[in-house]
Amino acid sequence: MDFQLTDDQRALRSGVRELLEGRFGRDALRAAVDSPGHLDRDLWRELGEAGFFSLRLPESHGGVGLGLAEAVLAFEEAGRVLLPGPLVATHLAAGDVPGAATGEAVVTAVTGTLVPWLDASDVVRGDVREAEPITSTDPLTPLHRVPQGPPPSPHGVLLAAAEQLGSAARTTEMAVQHARERTQFGQPIGAFQAVKQLCAQMLVRAEVARAAVYAAAVTADSLEIAGAKLLADEAAVRNARDCLQVHGGMGFTWEADVHLHLKRAWLRAELGPSAGESEEALAAAL
């Protein structure tokens, strides 16, 4: 099966990356960290105008008319920049919640026991009568706990996996860049074998996860989505950890961005099916 992107898909990815890098660069990321729980409504509407939420709606319904594979590319770019907000829930609601497609409405959903962005959302899909605010690992994602909600949809799981993939790819780039620029004993630390191995392992994890996520986007098979989530979660978490190691002591400081990728990766892994659940589903199908 050929997973090379078409010219249109590459153009879509470039366009989303350009929008997000211009509108949610490092300064905006840090401003969001300093304003926990605040969602940038202007940015949300810009995403709607750009077709981020309506990407899979038919053109006859005001959407872009693309498919799951294109949505995965867009969400991968969102994961690269740690874009905050209930992106997956709003995207999935674009066909039946007024204002979701255009970014006028922010939608969150009750899946599992954790509900992100409850207070900032206009529409909540599910029962939150017993919702309790809890401290979130990720400073960019406020959380509430509920007794138990339904599992997320397979498409929602895959889009979250695409965000994990974007984060894994970004931390690989961050590690390589630091390894080239940081010197020790008169040479870049990337010249040392141990650092080379860390960076190479990060790249392998990200690319294996990419193949799994892209394949699941083509087939939309629930078991392939479960496998893609496993690999993407592992890549996001382990790559962020290895990126921290490449950065050394400075990677653990609040001023560095590496820890934000690790905390978001931890949280995304908890919001969907657990690793154990995904492994059980795959094992049962063998």
N, C-alpha and C positions, 0 to 999 in steps of 0.2 A: 504494500500500500504506500502511495506517495504522499508524504506529509509536507512537501514544499508549498509555501504560501503562494497564492496567485498574486498578480500585480495589484488587484483591487484590495486584497487582504493586507498586503504590505503597506499600501497607501492608507488604509484604515488604521493600522497600528501606528504608523508615523504620525497621522493626524491626531490620534488620541494622546500619543506621547508628547507631541508639541503643545497641545492644549494643557495637559496636566503639568508639564514642566514649567510652562509660562504662568499658569494660574495657581499652582500649588507647589512652588519651589521650596527650598529650605527655610526661607524666612516665614512663609505661610505655615509650614509644618511646625516650626517652633512657636509661632503665634497660637496654633491650635493646642499645642502641649501646655502653653501658659493659660489657656482658657478652657479647662476641662468641661465637657458637657455642652459647649457651644458649637452649633452647627452653622456653617457659612451658607446661608440661604441663597445668597447671590451666586455662589459657586454651584450650588445644587441646581438652580435654574439654568445656569450656563451649560451644565451637563445635559439637562433636558433639551435645551435648544440644539445642542450638538448631536442629539440622537442617542445618547448613552443609554437611557432607560427604554427608549422605544425601538431599539436596534432590531428586535425580532418581531415587532408588530408588522402586519402587512401594510403595504403602502396605502391600500384602500381604507385603512383605519388610522391613517396619519403617521404610520411608522416608517422605518427605513427599509424593512422587508428583507433583512438578512437572516442568518441562521445561528445555531448554537456555536459553531466554530468561530464565527466572527465575534460573538459575545465573549467567548473565552479570550480572544486577543485583547479586547477592550479591558476586561477585568484583570488580565495579566499586567497591563500598564498601570491600572489603579493600584495593584499590589506593589509595584516598583516604588511608588511615591508614598505609600502608606496613607492613601486617601481615606479620610474618616467618614463615618456615616453608614446607615443601613443600606448599602448599595445593592446587595443581592435582593433583599426583600422588596425594595422599590422597583427594581428591574422586573422582578417576577410579577409584580402587581400592575404593571403598565397597561395590561389589557383590560382590567376590570375595575381599577380604582381611579376615579376621576382626578386628574392632575398629576398622577404618578408619572405618566409618560413624558410630560413637559417639565417635570421638576418643580411644579407648583406645590405638590404634596410629598411629604416625607413619610414613608411607610416602613414599619417594622413588623416582625412576625414572631409569634411564640412557637419556637421549635425546641424540643428538649426542655432543659430547666433554666437556661440563661437567655435573657432578652436584652439585646443591645439597643441603646438610644431610645428608650421608652419615653422619657420626658420630652425629648425633642421632636417626636414624631406626631404627625397629624392624624394618621390612621394606624391602628394596631390590629393585626389579624390574629385573633386568638383570645383566650381568656387570661386576663391579668389581674383578676380581683384580689388575689393573694400575693401580688408582686411585692418583693422586698428589695430595696436598694442594697447593693453590696459593693465592696471595694474591688475595682477591676485591676488585673495585672497590667493591662495596657492603659496608659494615661490618656490615650486618644479615644477610648471606647467605654462610655459609662454603661453599667450593667444593672439589671434587676434579676432576682431569682424567683422562679415560679415553681409550684409543686411538680408539674410535668406537662409538657406539651407534646404535640405530635412530632415525629421525625421530620427533618427537612426533606424537601423534594430532591430527587436525583439531580435535576438541573441546578438547584441551589447548591448542592454539595459540590458539583463540578465547577461552578463559578467561584466558589470559595477556594477550591483547589487551584484555580487559575491565579487567584490573588496570591496564594502561597508560592506558586511558581514564580510570579513576578518578584516577590521579595527574595526568594532564593537566588534568582539571577542578579538582582541588584547587590546583595551582600557579596556575591562572588566578584563583581566589578569593584566594589569598595575595597575588598581585601587585596586584589591585584594592584589597584592604584596605590594603596598604601605601601605595599611591598616594593613597588618601584621607586617611591619617593622617600621612604624612611631609610636612612643609612645607619650602619653599625660596623665598626671596625674598618671604616673607610670604603664600604661598598653597600649597595642597596640590600635590604634584608631578603629581598626576593632571590638573591643569588645563593642563599643557603638552602640546602637540600630539604630540611624540615619544613621550611616555609613553602617551597615549591610543591611539596607533597600535599600540604594542606590546601593550597589553591587548586591543584589538579583534582583532588577529591571533591572539592566544592563544585567545580565545573561538571564533573561526571554526574554528581547527584542532580544538579539542576537540569542537565540535558536528558537524563533518564526520566525525570519527572515530566519534562516537556513532552517527550515522546508519548508518555502515558496519558497526559492531559489532552493533547491534541488528538490522539487516537479515540479517546472516550468522547470527545466533542464530535467526531465524525460518526461514531456508531450509536451514541446516546444509550449504550448498554449499561444497565445498573451495576453489573459486576465489574465492568471495565472502569466505571466511575468510582467504585469502591477501591479498586487498585490504584487509580490515579490519585485519590485522596491520600491513601497511605504513603505513596511515594512523594507527593507534594508536601505533605506535612513534615515528613522526615527531612526533605531537602531544605525547607524553610527553617526549621528549628536547628538542625545540625550545621547548616551553612552560617546562620547567624552566630552560633557558638564559635565556629572556627574563625569567622571574621573577627570576633572579639579577641581570639587568641593571636591572630596576626597583628592586630592593633596594639596588643600588649596592655599595659596599665591604663593608657588613655582611652581604650575602648570601653572601660567600665565607668567612665565619668559621665555625669549628666549631660555635659556639653556635646558629647559624641552622639551620633545618630544610630550607632550599631545596636545599642540596647533596645531602641524602639522597635527595630525589626524583630528582635528576639521575643519581646513581650507580645507583639501582635501575632507572631507565629504561634506562640503558646496558646493565645486566646482563640485563634481560628481553629486550632486543633481540637479545642474543647467545645466549640459551638456546633460542630457537625457530629456525625457518628464517631464514636471513639475508635481508636486503632483496633482494640479488641473486637468490636462489633464488625468492623470492616474485614478483619482477618477471619472471623467466624463465617461471614457471608461467602467469602472467597473459598474457604476450606469446604463448606457445605456443597459448593458447586463442583468440586473436583471429583 
